[in-house]
Amino acid sequence: MTRLYLVDDHQIVREGLRAMLEAKGHQVVGDSADMTQALADLLRLNPQVLLLDLNLGGRSGFELLAEMQRRNLPIRCIVLSMSAQPRDVAEALRLGASAYVLKGSAGIELTNAIEAAAQGRRYLGAEVSALALEVLVHPDRIDPFGKLSPRERQIVNMVIIGQSSSRIGLELHLSPKTVATYRSRLMAKLGVADVTALVRLAIQYRLLDAAAQPGADFDLRQTPPQLALFADKADQELPTDGLAGAA
C-alpha cells in the first residue's frame, strides 16, 4: 500500500483516480486543485507519492515541483499530464519528478510508475522515454520556453491566452509593476520584442495547446489578423515604465 496525494484541477479526474487507486489497495490521503492548499497538505500529511497534473487552471504544476525541490521534501512525484511535449518531460525530470505518465496511457503505466516511485526508482513509459531521448539527442530542437523559470512559464501561459496584466496580478497576488517586470524579462529571454511575436512563438512551439483553458479570453480559432489585434492590445496595456525598469 502506498500513501498518495492527488493534484488535478478537475474534480472528476481526482475522484476517478481515487476510486481506481483505492481499489488497487493504495491509500489516497488527500487531493486538491489548488497548489497552495496542496503544499500545506503535503507538509501536514507527508504522503509517499504525489500525482501531479501540470496544467492547473492558469498555474503550472512546475511551480509546486520547484517548491518541493527548494524545500527538499522527501515526497516522490509522478507527473500525470496530457502534455507530450519533450520540453515538459525534460523540465519535470530536472525538477525532481520520479516519473512522467501521459493521461492517455493504459492504467498499468500509472500502476508501474507508483510502484517504482514508492521504491525510489524512476519510471518512464515507452512513449515518454522517446520524448526524453529526443531532448538528449536533439537539444537544438527544444523550444526556447524551456529556459524560463516556473513563474515566468506561468505568466507566459496566462499572457498568451489573453489575460491582462491586472488579471494576472490579481490571480497571482502580484502588483502590476511586478507582472510587467516578469513579462519584460521573459520576453528578453525568448528574444521577442512584443506580445505579437510572443503569441507567434507560442503557436510555433504549440505552447497554446497546453496553455488554453476553458473560458479564457483567447480563442484558438482566431485568424492570424485577429491574433495580431489581440497582441497589439496586450502590448498597449504593458506600461512603458515597467518595461524600462525591468530591462
N, C-alpha and C positions, 0 to 999 in steps of 0.2 A: 504493500500500500504506500502510495506517495501522497504527501500533502501538497495540494495545488492551490494556486490563486489565479483567477482569470481577469484579464483586462481587455475589453472589447466595447466599442461604443454602441453595439446593437444588443439589446436585451435578449432577443430571441436566440441570438448566437450563444450568449452566455448560458442561457437556460438549456439549450440543446447540448452544449459541451458538458455542462454539469451532469445532465442525465446520462450521457454516454460514459463519462469518466467514472461516475459513481457506480454505474452498472458493471464496470470493469474492476471494481474494488478499490479505486482511489478515493481519497478524501478531499473534497473541494472546500477549503476553509473560508473562502470569501471570493467576491468578484466586484468589479466596479467598471464604470465607463469614464470615470474622472481620474486623471493621473495624480492629482494632489491627494485625493482620498486613497488611491491605490498605494501611494508611497507610505502614507500613515498606516495603512493596514499591513503592508509588508513588514514594517518595523515592529508592529504590535503582534502580528500572528506568526511571523517567521516561517513561512511555508518553505518546502524544499525546492519547488519548481514554480516558476511564473510562466503562464501562457500569455503572450503579449501581441496584440494587433498593432500595426504601425500607424494606421490611419484612424485617428481618434477625434473626428468631428472638428477639424481645424487645428488640432495639435498633433504632434508626432510622437509615436512610441519611442523614437530615438532619444527624446528628452529624458524619459524615465530610465532607459538603459544607461545614459550618460550619468544620471544622478546616482544610480545604483553602483556604477563603476567608481564614481567620486567618493562614495561612502564605503566602498569596499564591502558591500553586502555579500554574504555567502550564498545567496539565493541563485540557483541556476535559472536561466531564462531561455524559453523557446519562443521564437518569433513565429506567429501564426498569421500569415498575411496573404492577400490577393496579389501582391506585387511580385512579379517575376523579373524585376529589373536587376541586373548584375550589381549596380551601384548600391541597392538596398541590401542585398545579401552581403556584400563586402563591408558596408557600414555596420550592419548588425554584428558581424563577427568581430570587427575592430573594436566595438563597444562591449564585447564580452559575452555575446549570446552563445549558448551551448548548441543550439540547433535552430534551423530555419525550415519551416514547413509551409508549403503552399496550401491555401484553403481548398483548392480543388483536388488535393491529394486524397488517396484512399485512407480510411481510418487507421489502417495498420501503420502508416507513416507516422502519425501522431503517437500511436502506442509505442513504436520503436524509439521515437525521439524522447518521450517521457522516461522510458527505461534507461536510455543512455545518459540523459541529463541527471537523473537521480543517482547514477553511479559515477558521476563526474566526468563523463565522456562527451565528446562532440558527436553530433549526428547531422548528416546532410543526405537527403534522398538523392536518387539518381539525377533528377531534373535540376535540383538545386546545386548539386555537385558540379554539373556542367556550367551553371551560371557562375559559380565561384571560380572555376577553372578559366572561364573567359576573362575574368578580371586579372588573373595571374599571367595568362598568355598574351592578352591584348590590352595592356593597361592604357594604351593610347586611344582605345575606343571608348573608354569610360567617360561619361559626360562630366562636364565641369561642376555640376551641382554637388558632386561628392566632396569638394573642398570646403563646403560650407559647414559651419558649426550647427549643432542641433537647433539652437534658437534661430539662426539665420535660415535654416531649412524650413522651420515652422513659419516664419514670416514670409518667405518667398512663396510658400504654398498658399498663404492667405492672400497675398497680393495678386497672384495670377488667377485666382478665382473671382477677383473683383472686389475684395473687401477693402474699404477705405482705411487710411491711417488711423482715423479716430476710432473706427470699429475695432481694428486690430489692437489699439491701445486699451480699449475697454475690456476686450476678451482676455488680454494677457496682463492686464494691470500695469501697463507701461504708459508713460507720458507720450504725447505726440512727438515731442522732440527726440525721445529715445527711439521711437519707431522709425523716425526719419533717419537717424544715425545708423540704425541697423540696415535700413534699405540702401543707404548710400554705400555702406561697407560691402554688403553682399553684391551689389551691382558692380563695384570696383573689382571684387574677386572674380566675378563672372565675365568681366570685360565688356559690359554693356553700358550704354550711355543714358538710356531711358527705359521706361516701362514697356514701350512698344517693342524694343529689342529683347527685353526680358521675356515677354509673352512669346515672341517668335522662338527664342531659345528653348523655352519650356515645351512648346509644340514639337520642336525638332527632336528633343530627347524624351518626349512622351511623359513629361512630368505632369501635364494637365490630366492625364488619365488617372493618376494616383491621387492628385490633389482635389479633384472635383467632388463636391458634396451636394446632396440633395438640398435644394432651396438656396443655393449660392446665387449671387448676383450675376455671375459669369456663365454664359450659355455656350457650351462647347460646340453648338451647331452654328454659331455666328460665322459669317463670311469674313474673309480677310479684311475688307474695308471696315466692317463693324468692329473687328478686333482692334484695328488702328484707332477708331474713335474711342473705344474703351480705354486703351492705353494712353491716348492723349489726355483724357480726363484725369487718369491716375497721375500722370506726370504733372499736370497743373496743380493737383492737390498737394504735392510734396513741397513743403516750404523751402525756399531758397536758402534761408539762413541755416536750416537743419542740414542741408546738403553741404554747405560750406563748412559747418562745424565738424562734420564727420570726415571730411577729406583728410 
